[in-house]
């Protein structure tokens, strides 16, 4: 045998061996219909069960408390500018309530018009009739708010929107 033929045979054997080694790496012989059944869901966490204490009614609150008292405008007082009490509980243990007096009209139609425009802007609005010096006024209120900061924020928004000077009022039981 000549040297050239030996080199060709050895080269063919080396290439064949490399083909046998590299061909399985290049081709995927797995069954395409086989489904991987290993779960990727983590194990369930350990949850400790705690007892929830049932809330108790404050001592100052009576059963069947009159809801109309919350909207009694005779119990509203203007807020002093230096009052730093923004939130908390009143003397009876209930949250403080803040209202915003937006307008006072002799004409009920004007008051209702303002009420409808504020309701369209998603404000909690109500009207109350007040008798002052033998005249009846229809006052437009927004509220109640539990936080004075929210009432003040509403005041600045309403004042810019309606070009008015609304009044922040505190409910005093």
BELDA-V996578 format. One record per residue. PHI is phi as a letter, one per 20 degrees, with the letter a starting at -180 (999 if undefined). NEAR is the number of other ideal C-beta (glycine too) atoms within 8 Angstrom. D_LAST is the distance of its C-alpha to the last C-alpha in whole Angstrom. Layout:
phi->PHI near->NEAR d_last->D_LAST
phi->PHI near->NEAR d_last->D_LAST
//
This chain:
phi->999 near->3 d_last->119
phi->e near->5 d_last->119
phi->f near->5 d_last->116
phi->f near->6 d_last->114
phi->f near->8 d_last->114
phi->f near->9 d_last->113
phi->f near->8 d_last->110
phi->f near->8 d_last->109
phi->f near->8 d_last->109
phi->f near->8 d_last->107
phi->f near->8 d_last->104
phi->f near->8 d_last->104
phi->f near->8 d_last->103
phi->f near->8 d_last->101
phi->f near->8 d_last->99
phi->f near->8 d_last->99
phi->f near->8 d_last->97
phi->f near->8 d_last->95
phi->f near->8 d_last->94
phi->f near->8 d_last->94
phi->e near->8 d_last->91
phi->e near->8 d_last->89
phi->f near->8 d_last->89
phi->f near->8 d_last->87
phi->f near->6 d_last->84
phi->e near->5 d_last->84
phi->d near->6 d_last->84
phi->d near->3 d_last->81
phi->e near->4 d_last->83
phi->f near->5 d_last->80
phi->f near->4 d_last->79
phi->f near->4 d_last->77
phi->e near->4 d_last->76
phi->f near->6 d_last->75
phi->d near->4 d_last->71
phi->f near->4 d_last->69
phi->d near->4 d_last->68
phi->f near->4 d_last->66
phi->e near->4 d_last->62
phi->d near->3 d_last->60
phi->e near->4 d_last->57
phi->f near->2 d_last->56
phi->f near->4 d_last->55
phi->f near->3 d_last->52
phi->f near->4 d_last->49
phi->e near->4 d_last->48
phi->d near->4 d_last->45
phi->e near->4 d_last->43
phi->e near->4 d_last->41
phi->d near->4 d_last->38
phi->e near->4 d_last->35
phi->e near->4 d_last->32
phi->e near->4 d_last->29
phi->f near->4 d_last->27
phi->f near->4 d_last->23
phi->d near->4 d_last->21
phi->f near->5 d_last->18
phi->f near->8 d_last->15
phi->f near->5 d_last->15
phi->f near->7 d_last->12
phi->e near->10 d_last->12
phi->e near->4 d_last->14
phi->f near->4 d_last->17
phi->m near->4 d_last->16
phi->g near->7 d_last->13
phi->f near->5 d_last->12
phi->f near->6 d_last->13
phi->f near->6 d_last->12
phi->f near->9 d_last->8
phi->f near->8 d_last->9
phi->d near->10 d_last->11
phi->f near->9 d_last->9
phi->f near->9 d_last->11
phi->f near->4 d_last->10
phi->d near->9 d_last->6
phi->e near->11 d_last->9
phi->c near->7 d_last->10
phi->f near->7 d_last->14
phi->e near->10 d_last->15
phi->f near->5 d_last->17
phi->f near->4 d_last->20
phi->e near->4 d_last->21
phi->f near->6 d_last->18
phi->e near->4 d_last->19
phi->e near->7 d_last->16
phi->e near->7 d_last->17
phi->b near->9 d_last->15
phi->p near->7 d_last->14
phi->d near->6 d_last->12
phi->e near->10 d_last->8
phi->f near->5 d_last->8
phi->e near->8 d_last->8
phi->n near->9 d_last->11
phi->d near->10 d_last->10
phi->f near->8 d_last->11
phi->f near->13 d_last->9
phi->c near->11 d_last->10
phi->c near->17 d_last->12
phi->c near->15 d_last->14
phi->c near->16 d_last->17
phi->e near->12 d_last->18
phi->e near->13 d_last->22
phi->a near->12 d_last->23
phi->c near->8 d_last->23
phi->c near->12 d_last->26
phi->f near->6 d_last->27
phi->e near->7 d_last->29
phi->f near->8 d_last->28
phi->f near->6 d_last->31
phi->f near->10 d_last->30
phi->f near->14 d_last->26
phi->f near->10 d_last->28
phi->f near->8 d_last->30
phi->f near->13 d_last->28
phi->g near->12 d_last->26
phi->f near->8 d_last->29
phi->f near->8 d_last->30
phi->f near->13 d_last->27
phi->f near->9 d_last->27
phi->f near->6 d_last->30
phi->e near->7 d_last->29
phi->m near->4 d_last->27
phi->e near->9 d_last->24
phi->e near->6 d_last->21
phi->d near->11 d_last->21
phi->b near->7 d_last->19
phi->d near->12 d_last->20
phi->c near->9 d_last->18
phi->e near->8 d_last->20
phi->c near->10 d_last->19
phi->d near->7 d_last->21
phi->c near->5 d_last->22
phi->l near->3 d_last->25
phi->m near->3 d_last->26
phi->d near->7 d_last->26
phi->e near->7 d_last->24
phi->d near->11 d_last->23
phi->d near->16 d_last->22
phi->e near->14 d_last->20
phi->d near->15 d_last->20
phi->d near->15 d_last->18
phi->d near->13 d_last->18
phi->q near->10 d_last->16
phi->e near->10 d_last->14
phi->d near->12 d_last->15
phi->e near->9 d_last->14
phi->d near->9 d_last->17
phi->f near->14 d_last->16
phi->f near->8 d_last->20
phi->f near->10 d_last->20
phi->f near->14 d_last->18
phi->f near->9 d_last->21
phi->f near->8 d_last->24
phi->f near->12 d_last->23
phi->f near->11 d_last->23
phi->f near->8 d_last->26
phi->f near->8 d_last->28
phi->f near->15 d_last->26
phi->f near->11 d_last->27
phi->f near->7 d_last->31
phi->f near->7 d_last->31
phi->d near->10 d_last->30
phi->l near->5 d_last->31
phi->b near->8 d_last->28
phi->c near->4 d_last->25
phi->f near->13 d_last->22
phi->d near->7 d_last->19
phi->e near->13 d_last->16
phi->c near->13 d_last->13
phi->d near->13 d_last->10
phi->f near->13 d_last->6
phi->d near->7 d_last->4
phi->f near->8 d_last->0
//
